[in-house]
Amino acid sequence: MRHNKLRTALTGLSVAWGIFMLITLVSVANGITRSFRENMMNSDTQKISVWGGVTTKPYHGYREGRSINLKNDDINTLGNEQREVVKEVTSELNGTQSGVSTNTTYVQAGFTGVFPSACELNKLDMLDGRFISQADLDKKAKVMVLPKQYAEQLFPPDGKKAVGQRVECAGLSFLVIGVYDARWRTIYIPYSTARVFSSDNDNLDQIILLLKGVTEIEQADNIEKDIRHTLASTHDFDPEDESGVWIWNAVSQALTVQGAMGILNIGVWVLGLLTLLSGVIGISNIMFVSVKERTHEIGIRRAIGAKPVKILTQILAESIAITTLFGYIGIVLGTALTEVLAAGIGSEMFAYAHVDLGIATQVTVVLIVAGALAGLFPALKALKVKPVEALRDE
């Protein structure tokens, strides 16, 4: 390497470029995957949400255009029909934008009636107090959980004294029992209390099914079909009419995106390795030239008793040394670029594009393997050189 500095440098640059591209692409791909997990996966992906719809097909004497309203009984029906895969069936009831106020401040907002499972379902980070309990539901308690933003507006400056205070909503006094942090601003009250505001009618805005252990898209799609058929039987509309009820299958969507992320990562590794391959081929060619130039040296060493493994080790060591040296230059440059992208670009995709220990370890293994492969065939050729022929070769 010292005697052929320019040749070594030019060959090593192709390796550095290949590693640079590999680590940059892998880091960005991991950033996309992490962004997906932090955003889409932040909500519970083992759920299916159902809303009432409007029929588009005539059925059993009914004309199209009939509104389908979900009912309280549908909660129990779906829970019983899908007992093997459903962990819980719950619902939410949206109230009017009546506003919430104290003696001095006011925010224009509505409320949402929920069950206790909504805290885990929506991944709420409780900052103070507690969430709605089963006792609150049983008593139809007038209690309320505020988002951090509304707590700060109603109880300035920081909203830390909100828990235990009373606010007015829809002409009634509510006790604030908790404050949470999330990107959305939803005021939560017990589902049974929200039902009182709706005159205790039997209609539901939404039904949410929390599933358990669903890991295949086909299984998630079959559950969705079963839900539609169950509701079609209950509400007497065509099971093939997808507009009869609107269903959002978060399970199927999440599994589809996860599969796409896996394909993306595989594609990135393939592209990066192909780029690195050009450098490996360059090193392999250089090592063939090196073996040719050092035929006399190899012949002399063989003649005085050098074992084949010594020759093999010499060639492989040089190849691995070139690959590792310039490979780590590529790692440093790739790491620097991803850190600049993460710090200088506001996109969430690049915000997670960091080179962690896992990536560094994987690339290091690739470097060692690539170096060994680059020197393997030249080393095998060196072993075939006969001492007598090597000594008289010009």
QUICOR-V98466 format. One record per residue. N is the residue number from 1. SS is DSSP state (helix for helix, strand for strand, loop for the rest). Layout:
n;ss
N;SS
N;SS
This chain:
n;ss
1;loop
2;loop
3;loop
4;loop
5;helix
6;helix
7;helix
8;helix
9;helix
10;helix
11;helix
12;helix
13;helix
14;helix
15;helix
16;helix
17;helix
18;helix
19;helix
20;helix
21;helix
22;helix
23;helix
24;helix
25;helix
26;helix
27;helix
28;helix
29;helix
30;helix
31;helix
32;helix
33;helix
34;helix
35;helix
36;helix
37;helix
38;helix
39;helix
40;helix
41;helix
42;helix
43;loop
44;loop
45;loop
46;loop
47;strand
48;strand
49;strand
50;strand
51;strand
52;strand
53;loop
54;strand
55;loop
56;loop
57;loop
58;loop
59;strand
60;loop
61;loop
62;strand
63;loop
64;loop
65;loop
66;loop
67;strand
68;loop
69;loop
70;strand
71;strand
72;helix
73;helix
74;helix
75;helix
76;helix
77;helix
78;helix
79;helix
80;helix
81;helix
82;loop
83;loop
84;loop
85;loop
86;strand
87;strand
88;strand
89;strand
90;strand
91;strand
92;strand
93;strand
94;strand
95;loop
96;loop
97;loop
98;loop
99;loop
100;strand
101;strand
102;loop
103;loop
104;loop
105;loop
106;strand
107;strand
108;loop
109;loop
110;loop
111;strand
112;strand
113;strand
114;strand
115;loop
116;loop
117;loop
118;helix
119;helix
120;helix
121;helix
122;loop
123;loop
124;loop
125;strand
126;strand
127;strand
128;strand
129;strand
130;loop
131;loop
132;loop
133;loop
134;helix
135;helix
136;helix
137;helix
138;helix
139;helix
140;loop
141;loop
142;loop
143;strand
144;strand
145;strand
146;strand
147;strand
148;helix
149;helix
150;helix
151;helix
152;helix
153;helix
154;helix
155;loop
156;loop
157;loop
158;loop
159;loop
160;loop
161;loop
162;loop
163;loop
164;loop
165;loop
166;strand
167;strand
168;strand
169;strand
170;loop
171;loop
172;strand
173;strand
174;strand
175;strand
176;strand
177;strand
178;strand
179;strand
180;strand
181;strand
182;loop
183;loop
184;loop
185;loop
186;loop
187;strand
188;strand
189;strand
190;strand
191;helix
192;helix
193;helix
194;helix
195;helix
196;helix
197;helix
198;loop
199;loop
200;loop
201;loop
202;loop
203;strand
204;strand
205;loop
206;strand
207;strand
208;strand
209;strand
210;strand
211;strand
212;loop
213;loop
214;loop
215;loop
216;loop
217;helix
218;helix
219;helix
220;helix
221;helix
222;helix
223;helix
224;helix
225;helix
226;helix
227;helix
228;helix
229;helix
230;helix
231;helix
232;helix
233;helix
234;helix
235;helix
236;loop
237;loop
238;loop
239;loop
240;loop
241;loop
242;loop
243;loop
244;loop
245;strand
246;strand
247;strand
248;strand
249;strand
250;helix
251;helix
252;helix
253;helix
254;helix
255;helix
256;helix
257;helix
258;helix
259;helix
260;helix
261;helix
262;helix
263;helix
264;helix
265;helix
266;helix
267;helix
268;helix
269;helix
270;helix
271;helix
272;helix
273;helix
274;helix
275;helix
276;helix
277;helix
278;helix
279;helix
280;helix
281;helix
282;helix
283;helix
284;helix
285;helix
286;helix
287;helix
288;helix
289;helix
290;helix
291;helix
292;helix
293;helix
294;loop
295;helix
296;helix
297;helix
298;helix
299;helix
300;helix
301;helix
302;helix
303;helix
304;loop
305;loop
306;loop
307;loop
308;helix
309;helix
310;helix
311;helix
312;helix
313;helix
314;helix
315;helix
316;helix
317;helix
318;helix
319;helix
320;helix
321;helix
322;helix
323;helix
324;helix
325;helix
326;helix
327;helix
328;helix
329;helix
330;helix
331;helix
332;helix
333;helix
334;helix
335;helix
336;helix
337;helix
338;helix
339;helix
340;helix
341;helix
342;helix
343;helix
344;helix
345;loop
346;loop
347;loop
348;helix
349;helix
350;helix
351;helix
352;loop
353;loop
354;loop
355;loop
356;loop
357;helix
358;helix
359;helix
360;helix
361;helix
362;helix
363;helix
364;helix
365;helix
366;helix
367;helix
368;helix
369;helix
370;helix
371;helix
372;helix
373;helix
374;helix
375;helix
376;helix
377;helix
378;helix
379;helix
380;helix
381;helix
382;helix
383;helix
384;loop
385;loop
386;loop
387;helix
388;helix
389;helix
390;helix
391;helix
392;helix
393;loop
394;loop
